[in-house]
Amino acid sequence: MRRLVALLVLGSLFSGCAATDERAERVNALGETGFMALGFAYDGQHVNPYDGFVFVDVDDVSNAGTVEARGELGGIYAKPKPCLPTAFCADDHAVFTKKWFNVSFTRFEGQEAFQGGGIATDLVQHGGSGAGAAVLPQVQASSSGWGWATMRFEGKPVPNPMTGGEWEAHFMVVRNGVRGNADGRVWNAALDKPYDPATPDDAYSLPDDQELHLLFETGEGTGHPRTTIPKSRTADFVTESQVYVDEFENPMIGSRARAWINVTGGAPVDMDFSLLTPSGAYVKNVSVSQPSRMATPIEFDANELGTYVLRASGVGAQVQYTGTIEFEARPLELNLWFETVNVGERALLEAKKWNYVPG
């Protein structure tokens, strides 16, 4: 496996663990107060809250165990209550709810010597260590693992968009935290600009600060799979207040997307189309005054799981139109981390609060 995937950062781990665990090779840890971002978000931008937990239960002798995250992502678009079977009231707006996003990492396999058979203990890695890529500052890992993981969003599988299968995965438990507790930033040594993997020795970490991170990676795959979704309808804009909504489920998180609008019939006046992300943010607004096809598509990064929405409004005519979105997969990393961490027996006790029973 090229580099890290499912990254778990847990600092200050197991200071008294040998007294409570019969086997020192057993690792139990639980993280809460989570955040998620595509990539590493060194500057703390585009970070989404994750309301849930992750539990680590692994054994470095058998190279087996489980890393499992269960929680909700916030800010997902929910379509408003309809006022007609095929239309929505103009004064309705996006509602922000939460959606379940779960991860299961149970298959461990080492690809390089320092990775052992899939789980390793007491390893200095990342940064300038030479063990693993410099995607984070150098860390002192009490436990690390590499392998393959699966994801589910609202109960539906989220396959690796490049391969259609599992995600490459790596976890690690470290003693020195590398992210800001409040904003998730990863800093250089002077704390005046974000960490740069090109200069891995210029980095800040905090001893005795506990964090927990997961990162998942697609790998390069063998191509860039595409999915094209067309939605056609006849819209009656004789009533000024009507708004029509078409939904496009994103099948490939982190994909590159292109949207076309093709008005095929009628003579609309001041017809407006708005493309929204699953969190309700506007991608682009387009105005059309006569039947036409867009020569240039709307291009955007489909970085959110869930449903993209095309909203159409107009005045004075009945028109036919087709909205089409093409999603094209590309390589990516997905990073998930937690700022509140318990380990050993305390982790097992905290797991009960979440009604989680380790397997």
Short mmCIF file of the C-alpha atoms (twelve columns), coordinates in Angstrom:
data_MODEL
# 
_entry.id   MODEL 
# 
loop_
_atom_site.group_PDB 
_atom_site.id 
_atom_site.type_symbol 
_atom_site.label_atom_id 
_atom_site.label_alt_id 
_atom_site.label_comp_id 
_atom_site.label_asym_id 
_atom_site.label_seq_id 
_atom_site.Cartn_x 
_atom_site.Cartn_y 
_atom_site.Cartn_z 
_atom_site.pdbx_PDB_model_num 
ATOM 1   C CA . MET A 1   0.000   0.000   0.000   1 
ATOM 2   C CA . ARG A 2   1.513   3.303   -1.112  1 
ATOM 3   C CA . ARG A 3   1.017   5.284   2.009   1 
ATOM 4   C CA . LEU A 4   -1.272  5.925   4.843   1 
ATOM 5   C CA . VAL A 5   -4.955  5.314   4.905   1 
ATOM 6   C CA . ALA A 6   -7.267  5.160   8.012   1 
ATOM 7   C CA . LEU A 7   -5.041  7.232   10.243  1 
ATOM 8   C CA . LEU A 8   -5.660  7.004   13.972  1 
ATOM 9   C CA . VAL A 9   -3.707  9.409   16.121  1 
ATOM 10  C CA . LEU A 10  -3.917  8.745   19.842  1 
ATOM 11  C CA . GLY A 11  -1.304  10.442  21.969  1 
ATOM 12  C CA . SER A 12  -0.068  9.632   25.459  1 
ATOM 13  C CA . LEU A 13  -1.309  6.091   25.187  1 
ATOM 14  C CA . PHE A 14  -1.139  3.260   27.666  1 
ATOM 15  C CA . SER A 15  0.828   4.910   30.446  1 
ATOM 16  C CA . GLY A 16  -0.771  2.471   32.880  1 
ATOM 17  C CA . CYS A 17  -2.125  -0.072  30.483  1 
ATOM 18  C CA . ALA A 18  0.150   -2.979  31.400  1 
ATOM 19  C CA . ALA A 19  -1.379  -3.070  34.871  1 
ATOM 20  C CA . THR A 20  -4.893  -3.577  33.530  1 
ATOM 21  C CA . ASP A 21  -4.361  -5.632  30.359  1 
ATOM 22  C CA . GLU A 22  -3.183  -9.206  30.658  1 
ATOM 23  C CA . ARG A 23  -1.423  -8.873  27.296  1 
ATOM 24  C CA . ALA A 24  0.584   -5.730  26.530  1 
ATOM 25  C CA . GLU A 25  0.077   -6.241  22.797  1 
ATOM 26  C CA . ARG A 26  -3.662  -5.547  23.077  1 
ATOM 27  C CA . VAL A 27  -4.685  -1.997  22.177  1 
ATOM 28  C CA . ASN A 28  -8.042  -0.510  23.190  1 
ATOM 29  C CA . ALA A 29  -8.844  3.145   22.551  1 
ATOM 30  C CA . LEU A 30  -11.965 5.260   22.041  1 
ATOM 31  C CA . GLY A 31  -12.144 8.695   20.422  1 
ATOM 32  C CA . GLU A 32  -14.937 11.294  20.507  1 
ATOM 33  C CA . THR A 33  -15.442 14.932  19.355  1 
ATOM 34  C CA . GLY A 34  -14.763 14.163  15.718  1 
ATOM 35  C CA . PHE A 35  -14.094 16.049  12.484  1 
ATOM 36  C CA . MET A 36  -13.854 14.991  8.840   1 
ATOM 37  C CA . ALA A 37  -12.271 16.483  5.713   1 
ATOM 38  C CA . LEU A 38  -11.150 15.430  2.273   1 
ATOM 39  C CA . GLY A 39  -7.380  15.334  2.331   1 
ATOM 40  C CA . PHE A 40  -5.518  16.591  5.404   1 
ATOM 41  C CA . ALA A 41  -6.921  20.135  5.699   1 
ATOM 42  C CA . TYR A 42  -3.658  21.485  7.140   1 
ATOM 43  C CA . ASP A 43  -5.159  24.996  7.181   1 
ATOM 44  C CA . GLY A 44  -8.309  23.900  9.020   1 
ATOM 45  C CA . GLN A 45  -10.578 24.832  6.094   1 
ATOM 46  C CA . HIS A 46  -13.509 22.731  4.813   1 
ATOM 47  C CA . VAL A 47  -13.696 20.671  7.989   1 
ATOM 48  C CA . ASN A 48  -17.055 19.087  8.866   1 
ATOM 49  C CA . PRO A 49  -18.225 18.015  12.343  1 
ATOM 50  C CA . TYR A 50  -18.553 14.287  13.027  1 
ATOM 51  C CA . ASP A 51  -20.816 13.486  15.988  1 
ATOM 52  C CA . GLY A 52  -19.851 9.985   17.067  1 
ATOM 53  C CA . PHE A 53  -16.953 7.803   18.135  1 
ATOM 54  C CA . VAL A 54  -14.227 5.468   16.947  1 
ATOM 55  C CA . PHE A 55  -13.155 2.331   18.821  1 
ATOM 56  C CA . VAL A 56  -9.816  0.558   18.386  1 
ATOM 57  C CA . ASP A 57  -9.383  -3.082  19.419  1 
ATOM 58  C CA . VAL A 58  -6.299  -4.659  17.840  1 
ATOM 59  C CA . ASP A 59  -3.579  -7.234  18.622  1 
ATOM 60  C CA . ASP A 60  -0.068  -6.881  17.186  1 
ATOM 61  C CA . VAL A 61  0.773   -10.559 17.740  1 
ATOM 62  C CA . SER A 62  -2.053  -11.994 15.658  1 
ATOM 63  C CA . ASN A 63  -2.232  -8.910  13.384  1 
ATOM 64  C CA . ALA A 64  -5.991  -8.917  13.855  1 
ATOM 65  C CA . GLY A 65  -8.723  -6.780  15.360  1 
ATOM 66  C CA . THR A 66  -11.219 -4.026  14.590  1 
ATOM 67  C CA . VAL A 67  -11.197 -0.268  14.113  1 
ATOM 68  C CA . GLU A 68  -14.773 0.956   13.875  1 
ATOM 69  C CA . ALA A 69  -16.238 4.473   13.633  1 
ATOM 70  C CA . ARG A 70  -19.931 5.248   14.041  1 
ATOM 71  C CA . GLY A 71  -21.385 8.736   13.861  1 
ATOM 72  C CA . GLU A 72  -23.254 11.470  12.025  1 
ATOM 73  C CA . LEU A 73  -22.033 14.104  9.611   1 
ATOM 74  C CA . GLY A 74  -23.796 17.461  10.014  1 
ATOM 75  C CA . GLY A 75  -25.155 19.970  7.495   1 
ATOM 76  C CA . ILE A 76  -26.817 17.683  4.968   1 
ATOM 77  C CA . TYR A 77  -29.477 19.143  2.664   1 
ATOM 78  C CA . ALA A 78  -33.025 17.947  3.327   1 
ATOM 79  C CA . LYS A 79  -35.653 18.776  0.701   1 
ATOM 80  C CA . PRO A 80  -38.452 20.997  2.047   1 
ATOM 81  C CA . LYS A 81  -42.018 19.888  2.560   1 
ATOM 82  C CA . PRO A 82  -43.789 19.898  -0.845  1 
ATOM 83  C CA . CYS A 83  -46.779 22.124  -1.504  1 
ATOM 84  C CA . LEU A 84  -47.568 20.250  -4.752  1 
ATOM 85  C CA . PRO A 85  -46.696 16.664  -5.792  1 
ATOM 86  C CA . THR A 86  -44.058 17.874  -8.269  1 
ATOM 87  C CA . ALA A 87  -43.180 21.364  -7.041  1 
ATOM 88  C CA . PHE A 88  -42.014 23.188  -3.913  1 
ATOM 89  C CA . CYS A 89  -43.098 26.499  -2.459  1 
ATOM 90  C CA . ALA A 90  -40.796 29.379  -3.325  1 
ATOM 91  C CA . ASP A 91  -40.279 30.379  0.315   1 
ATOM 92  C CA . ASP A 92  -39.070 26.903  1.319   1 
ATOM 93  C CA . HIS A 93  -35.357 26.590  1.963   1 
ATOM 94  C CA . ALA A 94  -32.653 24.071  2.782   1 
ATOM 95  C CA . VAL A 95  -32.851 22.363  6.163   1 
ATOM 96  C CA . PHE A 96  -29.647 21.107  7.787   1 
ATOM 97  C CA . THR A 97  -29.821 17.647  9.319   1 
ATOM 98  C CA . LYS A 98  -27.323 14.890  10.155  1 
ATOM 99  C CA . LYS A 99  -26.572 11.717  8.232   1 
ATOM 100 C CA . TRP A 100 -24.953 8.503   9.460   1 
ATOM 101 C CA . PHE A 101 -21.423 7.736   8.245   1 
ATOM 102 C CA . ASN A 102 -19.818 4.528   9.547   1 
ATOM 103 C CA . VAL A 103 -16.434 2.905   8.973   1 
ATOM 104 C CA . SER A 104 -15.252 -0.674  9.536   1 
ATOM 105 C CA . PHE A 105 -11.556 -1.628  9.317   1 
ATOM 106 C CA . THR A 106 -11.039 -5.339  10.018  1 
ATOM 107 C CA . ARG A 107 -8.563  -6.635  7.414   1 
ATOM 108 C CA . PHE A 108 -4.904  -5.940  8.188   1 
ATOM 109 C CA . GLU A 109 -1.974  -6.487  5.832   1 
ATOM 110 C CA . GLY A 110 1.541   -5.028  5.822   1 
ATOM 111 C CA . GLN A 111 3.186   -4.109  2.520   1 
ATOM 112 C CA . GLU A 112 6.547   -2.801  3.795   1 
ATOM 113 C CA . ALA A 113 9.029   -4.141  6.340   1 
ATOM 114 C CA . PHE A 114 8.238   -1.533  9.031   1 
ATOM 115 C CA . GLN A 115 4.553   -2.447  8.834   1 
ATOM 116 C CA . GLY A 116 5.097   -5.963  10.177  1 
ATOM 117 C CA . GLY A 117 2.247   -8.283  9.338   1 
ATOM 118 C CA . GLY A 118 -0.255  -5.423  9.356   1 
ATOM 119 C CA . ILE A 119 -0.017  -4.156  12.960  1 
ATOM 120 C CA . ALA A 120 3.160   -2.758  14.571  1 
ATOM 121 C CA . THR A 121 4.067   -1.262  17.979  1 
ATOM 122 C CA . ASP A 122 6.419   1.543   19.121  1 
ATOM 123 C CA . LEU A 123 7.139   3.027   15.718  1 
ATOM 124 C CA . VAL A 124 8.359   6.525   14.806  1 
ATOM 125 C CA . GLN A 125 6.760   7.405   11.479  1 
ATOM 126 C CA . HIS A 126 5.674   10.120  9.031   1 
ATOM 127 C CA . GLY A 127 7.344   13.528  8.863   1 
ATOM 128 C CA . GLY A 128 11.046  13.034  8.124   1 
ATOM 129 C CA . SER A 129 11.254  9.579   9.706   1 
ATOM 130 C CA . GLY A 130 11.389  7.656   6.425   1 
ATOM 131 C CA . ALA A 131 8.640   5.328   7.660   1 
ATOM 132 C CA . GLY A 132 5.497   6.333   5.781   1 
ATOM 133 C CA . ALA A 133 4.884   9.486   3.776   1 
ATOM 134 C CA . ALA A 134 5.278   12.979  5.253   1 
ATOM 135 C CA . VAL A 135 1.538   13.611  5.157   1 
ATOM 136 C CA . LEU A 136 1.677   14.532  8.869   1 
ATOM 137 C CA . PRO A 137 4.508   15.678  11.140  1 
ATOM 138 C CA . GLN A 138 6.663   12.968  12.684  1 
ATOM 139 C CA . VAL A 139 4.813   11.017  15.359  1 
ATOM 140 C CA . GLN A 140 5.714   8.488   18.035  1 
ATOM 141 C CA . ALA A 141 3.241   5.686   17.469  1 
ATOM 142 C CA . SER A 142 2.381   3.231   20.214  1 
ATOM 143 C CA . SER A 143 0.405   1.140   17.744  1 
ATOM 144 C CA . SER A 144 -0.096  1.272   13.974  1 
ATOM 145 C CA . GLY A 145 -1.929  -0.799  11.392  1 
ATOM 146 C CA . TRP A 146 -2.384  -1.058  7.633   1 
ATOM 147 C CA . GLY A 147 -5.020  -2.838  5.589   1 
ATOM 148 C CA . TRP A 148 -8.439  -2.409  4.015   1 
ATOM 149 C CA . ALA A 149 -11.692 -0.815  5.191   1 
ATOM 150 C CA . THR A 150 -15.310 -0.259  4.172   1 
ATOM 151 C CA . MET A 151 -17.643 2.730   4.608   1 
ATOM 152 C CA . ARG A 152 -21.406 3.190   4.782   1 
ATOM 153 C CA . PHE A 153 -23.424 6.409   4.405   1 
ATOM 154 C CA . GLU A 154 -27.021 6.273   5.667   1 
ATOM 155 C CA . GLY A 155 -26.720 2.482   5.590   1 
ATOM 156 C CA . LYS A 156 -25.584 2.364   1.951   1 
ATOM 157 C CA . PRO A 157 -22.074 1.196   0.971   1 
ATOM 158 C CA . VAL A 158 -19.591 3.883   -0.101  1 
ATOM 159 C CA . PRO A 159 -17.197 1.935   -2.347  1 
ATOM 160 C CA . ASN A 160 -13.760 3.140   -3.321  1 
ATOM 161 C CA . PRO A 161 -14.665 5.302   -6.350  1 
ATOM 162 C CA . MET A 162 -11.490 4.349   -8.239  1 
ATOM 163 C CA . THR A 163 -11.845 0.568   -7.827  1 
ATOM 164 C CA . GLY A 164 -15.430 -0.106  -6.720  1 
ATOM 165 C CA . GLY A 165 -14.114 -2.118  -3.740  1 
ATOM 166 C CA . GLU A 166 -12.523 -1.511  -0.347  1 
ATOM 167 C CA . TRP A 167 -10.552 1.571   0.681   1 
ATOM 168 C CA . GLU A 168 -6.849  1.387   1.531   1 
ATOM 169 C CA . ALA A 169 -6.541  1.953   5.263   1 
ATOM 170 C CA . HIS A 170 -3.931  2.710   7.962   1 
ATOM 171 C CA . PHE A 171 -4.338  3.495   11.637  1 
ATOM 172 C CA . MET A 172 -1.821  4.650   14.204  1 
ATOM 173 C CA . VAL A 173 -1.823  5.523   17.889  1 
ATOM 174 C CA . VAL A 174 0.665   8.282   18.778  1 
ATOM 175 C CA . ARG A 175 1.935   10.068  21.844  1 
ATOM 176 C CA . ASN A 176 2.271   13.586  20.386  1 
ATOM 177 C CA . GLY A 177 -0.766  15.405  18.985  1 
ATOM 178 C CA . VAL A 178 -0.366  17.194  15.663  1 
ATOM 179 C CA . ARG A 179 -3.673  19.087  15.250  1 
ATOM 180 C CA . GLY A 180 -5.137  22.155  16.902  1 
ATOM 181 C CA . ASN A 181 -7.956  21.109  19.225  1 
ATOM 182 C CA . ALA A 182 -10.236 23.962  18.177  1 
ATOM 183 C CA . ASP A 183 -9.659  24.212  14.422  1 
ATOM 184 C CA . GLY A 184 -7.864  21.024  13.382  1 
ATOM 185 C CA . ARG A 185 -4.944  22.916  11.840  1 
ATOM 186 C CA . VAL A 186 -1.545  21.276  11.416  1 
ATOM 187 C CA . TRP A 187 1.175   23.862  12.033  1 
ATOM 188 C CA . ASN A 188 4.801   24.497  11.180  1 
ATOM 189 C CA . ALA A 189 7.276   24.784  14.082  1 
ATOM 190 C CA . ALA A 190 6.770   28.547  14.459  1 
ATOM 191 C CA . LEU A 191 2.966   28.231  14.506  1 
ATOM 192 C CA . ASP A 192 2.679   30.948  11.853  1 
ATOM 193 C CA . LYS A 193 1.643   28.912  8.784   1 
ATOM 194 C CA . PRO A 194 0.235   25.477  7.944   1 
ATOM 195 C CA . TYR A 195 2.463   22.409  7.856   1 
ATOM 196 C CA . ASP A 196 4.033   21.663  4.465   1 
ATOM 197 C CA . PRO A 197 4.917   18.006  3.680   1 
ATOM 198 C CA . ALA A 198 7.736   19.310  1.439   1 
ATOM 199 C CA . THR A 199 9.561   20.491  4.603   1 
ATOM 200 C CA . PRO A 200 8.628   17.754  7.094   1 
ATOM 201 C CA . ASP A 201 11.132  18.815  9.774   1 
ATOM 202 C CA . ASP A 202 9.465   22.228  10.060  1 
ATOM 203 C CA . ALA A 203 6.516   20.968  12.093  1 
ATOM 204 C CA . TYR A 204 4.818   21.374  15.451  1 
ATOM 205 C CA . SER A 205 3.510   18.621  17.705  1 
ATOM 206 C CA . LEU A 206 2.419   18.657  21.336  1 
ATOM 207 C CA . PRO A 207 3.696   15.981  23.748  1 
ATOM 208 C CA . ASP A 208 1.112   14.316  25.961  1 
ATOM 209 C CA . ASP A 209 -1.751  15.556  23.776  1 
ATOM 210 C CA . GLN A 210 -4.200  12.869  22.779  1 
ATOM 211 C CA . GLU A 211 -5.786  12.816  19.317  1 
ATOM 212 C CA . LEU A 212 -7.262  10.151  17.096  1 
ATOM 213 C CA . HIS A 213 -7.272  10.301  13.281  1 
ATOM 214 C CA . LEU A 214 -8.457  8.035   10.484  1 
ATOM 215 C CA . LEU A 215 -7.514  8.403   6.850   1 
ATOM 216 C CA . PHE A 216 -8.803  6.415   3.894   1 
ATOM 217 C CA . GLU A 217 -7.257  6.441   0.446   1 
ATOM 218 C CA . THR A 218 -8.534  5.338   -2.962  1 
ATOM 219 C CA . GLY A 219 -5.205  4.557   -4.591  1 
ATOM 220 C CA . GLU A 220 -4.754  5.336   -8.256  1 
ATOM 221 C CA . GLY A 221 -6.949  2.565   -9.670  1 
ATOM 222 C CA . THR A 222 -6.855  1.737   -13.378 1 
ATOM 223 C CA . GLY A 223 -8.970  4.575   -14.759 1 
ATOM 224 C CA . HIS A 224 -11.442 7.315   -13.886 1 
ATOM 225 C CA . PRO A 225 -14.930 5.720   -13.711 1 
ATOM 226 C CA . ARG A 226 -17.841 7.978   -14.647 1 
ATOM 227 C CA . THR A 227 -21.541 7.994   -13.812 1 
ATOM 228 C CA . THR A 228 -23.986 10.162  -15.780 1 
ATOM 229 C CA . ILE A 229 -27.425 10.994  -14.316 1 
ATOM 230 C CA . PRO A 230 -30.033 12.772  -16.504 1 
ATOM 231 C CA . LYS A 231 -33.332 14.114  -15.080 1 
ATOM 232 C CA . SER A 232 -36.054 15.344  -17.488 1 
ATOM 233 C CA . ARG A 233 -39.389 16.995  -16.714 1 
ATOM 234 C CA . THR A 234 -42.132 19.300  -17.953 1 
ATOM 235 C CA . ALA A 235 -42.445 22.345  -15.697 1 
ATOM 236 C CA . ASP A 236 -45.495 24.610  -15.611 1 
ATOM 237 C CA . PHE A 237 -44.380 28.113  -14.643 1 
ATOM 238 C CA . VAL A 238 -47.756 29.761  -15.262 1 
ATOM 239 C CA . THR A 239 -47.935 30.138  -11.476 1 
ATOM 240 C CA . GLU A 240 -45.099 32.458  -10.519 1 
ATOM 241 C CA . SER A 241 -44.279 30.929  -7.130  1 
ATOM 242 C CA . GLN A 242 -43.596 27.371  -8.246  1 
ATOM 243 C CA . VAL A 243 -40.147 25.849  -7.780  1 
ATOM 244 C CA . TYR A 244 -39.179 22.434  -9.151  1 
ATOM 245 C CA . VAL A 245 -36.503 20.266  -7.570  1 
ATOM 246 C CA . ASP A 246 -34.514 17.377  -9.072  1 
ATOM 247 C CA . GLU A 247 -32.125 15.306  -6.959  1 
ATOM 248 C CA . PHE A 248 -28.818 13.723  -7.987  1 
ATOM 249 C CA . GLU A 249 -27.264 11.225  -5.567  1 
ATOM 250 C CA . ASN A 250 -23.476 11.548  -5.586  1 
ATOM 251 C CA . PRO A 251 -22.122 8.011   -6.198  1 
ATOM 252 C CA . MET A 252 -18.451 9.036   -5.919  1 
ATOM 253 C CA . ILE A 253 -17.275 11.223  -3.030  1 
ATOM 254 C CA . GLY A 254 -14.553 13.623  -4.098  1 
ATOM 255 C CA . SER A 255 -15.415 13.271  -7.770  1 
ATOM 256 C CA . ARG A 256 -15.068 15.922  -10.457 1 
ATOM 257 C CA . ALA A 257 -18.591 16.793  -11.660 1 
ATOM 258 C CA . ARG A 258 -20.071 18.483  -14.719 1 
ATOM 259 C CA . ALA A 259 -23.682 19.673  -15.006 1 
ATOM 260 C CA . TRP A 260 -25.616 20.568  -18.154 1 
ATOM 261 C CA . ILE A 261 -29.057 22.191  -18.497 1 
ATOM 262 C CA . ASN A 262 -30.934 21.649  -21.759 1 
ATOM 263 C CA . VAL A 263 -34.233 23.518  -22.247 1 
ATOM 264 C CA . THR A 264 -35.907 21.635  -25.099 1 
ATOM 265 C CA . GLY A 265 -39.337 23.201  -25.452 1 
ATOM 266 C CA . GLY A 266 -41.582 26.134  -24.564 1 
ATOM 267 C CA . ALA A 267 -40.658 29.805  -24.312 1 
ATOM 268 C CA . PRO A 268 -39.660 30.530  -20.719 1 
ATOM 269 C CA . VAL A 269 -39.192 34.055  -19.467 1 
ATOM 270 C CA . ASP A 270 -36.641 34.697  -16.711 1 
ATOM 271 C CA . MET A 271 -36.125 31.007  -16.007 1 
ATOM 272 C CA . ASP A 272 -33.528 30.380  -13.281 1 
ATOM 273 C CA . PHE A 273 -31.670 27.198  -12.316 1 
ATOM 274 C CA . SER A 274 -29.734 26.789  -9.055  1 
ATOM 275 C CA . LEU A 275 -27.371 23.901  -8.331  1 
ATOM 276 C CA . LEU A 276 -26.915 23.143  -4.596  1 
ATOM 277 C CA . THR A 277 -24.586 20.832  -2.682  1 
ATOM 278 C CA . PRO A 278 -25.889 18.294  -0.129  1 
ATOM 279 C CA . SER A 279 -25.120 20.835  2.632   1 
ATOM 280 C CA . GLY A 280 -27.253 23.475  0.897   1 
ATOM 281 C CA . ALA A 281 -24.445 25.652  -0.492  1 
ATOM 282 C CA . TYR A 282 -24.922 27.137  -3.968  1 
ATOM 283 C CA . VAL A 283 -22.632 25.801  -6.704  1 
ATOM 284 C CA . LYS A 284 -23.952 28.110  -9.426  1 
ATOM 285 C CA . ASN A 285 -27.053 29.954  -10.652 1 
ATOM 286 C CA . VAL A 286 -27.942 29.941  -14.365 1 
ATOM 287 C CA . SER A 287 -30.575 32.080  -16.127 1 
ATOM 288 C CA . VAL A 288 -32.254 31.007  -19.396 1 
ATOM 289 C CA . SER A 289 -34.521 33.177  -21.560 1 
ATOM 290 C CA . GLN A 290 -35.271 30.793  -24.456 1 
ATOM 291 C CA . PRO A 291 -34.959 27.100  -25.348 1 
ATOM 292 C CA . SER A 292 -31.243 26.290  -25.565 1 
ATOM 293 C CA . ARG A 293 -28.561 23.823  -24.579 1 
ATOM 294 C CA . MET A 294 -25.596 24.821  -22.428 1 
ATOM 295 C CA . ALA A 295 -22.482 24.676  -24.581 1 
ATOM 296 C CA . THR A 296 -20.204 24.744  -21.535 1 
ATOM 297 C CA . PRO A 297 -21.062 22.626  -18.478 1 
ATOM 298 C CA . ILE A 298 -20.963 23.818  -14.882 1 
ATOM 299 C CA . GLU A 299 -17.852 22.176  -13.437 1 
ATOM 300 C CA . PHE A 300 -17.430 21.631  -9.694  1 
ATOM 301 C CA . ASP A 301 -15.879 19.356  -7.093  1 
ATOM 302 C CA . ALA A 302 -18.471 16.926  -5.714  1 
ATOM 303 C CA . ASN A 303 -16.792 16.738  -2.319  1 
ATOM 304 C CA . GLU A 304 -19.894 15.978  -0.262  1 
ATOM 305 C CA . LEU A 305 -21.678 12.700  0.290   1 
ATOM 306 C CA . GLY A 306 -25.408 12.824  -0.275  1 
ATOM 307 C CA . THR A 307 -27.801 14.458  -2.721  1 
ATOM 308 C CA . TYR A 308 -27.010 17.365  -5.045  1 
ATOM 309 C CA . VAL A 309 -30.088 19.400  -5.981  1 
ATOM 310 C CA . LEU A 310 -31.109 21.308  -9.121  1 
ATOM 311 C CA . ARG A 311 -33.821 23.879  -8.354  1 
ATOM 312 C CA . ALA A 312 -35.737 25.487  -11.256 1 
ATOM 313 C CA . SER A 313 -38.058 28.497  -11.162 1 
ATOM 314 C CA . GLY A 314 -39.658 30.673  -13.820 1 
ATOM 315 C CA . VAL A 315 -42.648 32.752  -14.896 1 
ATOM 316 C CA . GLY A 316 -45.296 32.583  -17.562 1 
ATOM 317 C CA . ALA A 317 -44.909 29.385  -19.574 1 
ATOM 318 C CA . GLN A 318 -44.788 25.609  -19.677 1 
ATOM 319 C CA . VAL A 319 -41.326 24.308  -20.577 1 
ATOM 320 C CA . GLN A 320 -39.486 21.035  -20.994 1 
ATOM 321 C CA . TYR A 321 -35.927 20.700  -19.741 1 
ATOM 322 C CA . THR A 322 -33.277 18.127  -18.842 1 
ATOM 323 C CA . GLY A 323 -30.695 18.511  -16.098 1 
ATOM 324 C CA . THR A 324 -27.696 16.166  -16.340 1 
ATOM 325 C CA . ILE A 325 -24.786 15.669  -13.953 1 
ATOM 326 C CA . GLU A 326 -21.737 13.546  -14.779 1 
ATOM 327 C CA . PHE A 327 -19.576 12.404  -11.850 1 
ATOM 328 C CA . GLU A 328 -15.978 11.377  -12.634 1 
ATOM 329 C CA . ALA A 329 -13.919 9.575   -9.984  1 
ATOM 330 C CA . ARG A 330 -10.436 10.735  -9.040  1 
ATOM 331 C CA . PRO A 331 -7.840  9.664   -6.436  1 
ATOM 332 C CA . LEU A 332 -8.408  11.104  -2.972  1 
ATOM 333 C CA . GLU A 333 -7.824  10.780  0.753   1 
ATOM 334 C CA . LEU A 334 -10.506 11.078  3.427   1 
ATOM 335 C CA . ASN A 335 -9.346  12.162  6.882   1 
ATOM 336 C CA . LEU A 336 -11.311 11.690  10.124  1 
ATOM 337 C CA . TRP A 337 -9.958  12.675  13.546  1 
ATOM 338 C CA . PHE A 338 -11.075 12.968  17.169  1 
ATOM 339 C CA . GLU A 339 -9.986  15.319  19.947  1 
ATOM 340 C CA . THR A 340 -11.301 13.491  23.044  1 
ATOM 341 C CA . VAL A 341 -9.565  10.172  23.652  1 
ATOM 342 C CA . ASN A 342 -9.715  7.436   26.290  1 
ATOM 343 C CA . VAL A 343 -7.531  4.327   26.348  1 
ATOM 344 C CA . GLY A 344 -7.263  0.942   28.027  1 
ATOM 345 C CA . GLU A 345 -9.944  0.102   30.580  1 
ATOM 346 C CA . ARG A 346 -11.338 3.635   30.390  1 
ATOM 347 C CA . ALA A 347 -11.984 3.169   26.669  1 
ATOM 348 C CA . LEU A 348 -13.933 0.010   27.383  1 
ATOM 349 C CA . LEU A 349 -16.046 1.840   29.973  1 
ATOM 350 C CA . GLU A 350 -16.716 4.788   27.620  1 
ATOM 351 C CA . ALA A 351 -17.760 2.367   24.859  1 
ATOM 352 C CA . LYS A 352 -20.731 1.353   26.992  1 
ATOM 353 C CA . LYS A 353 -22.031 4.929   26.805  1 
ATOM 354 C CA . TRP A 354 -22.307 4.441   23.029  1 
ATOM 355 C CA . ASN A 355 -23.869 0.977   23.496  1 
ATOM 356 C CA . TYR A 356 -20.842 -0.413  21.705  1 
ATOM 357 C CA . VAL A 357 -19.624 -3.916  22.605  1 
ATOM 358 C CA . PRO A 358 -16.208 -4.847  21.169  1 
ATOM 359 C CA . GLY A 359 -16.332 -8.046  19.145  1 
# 
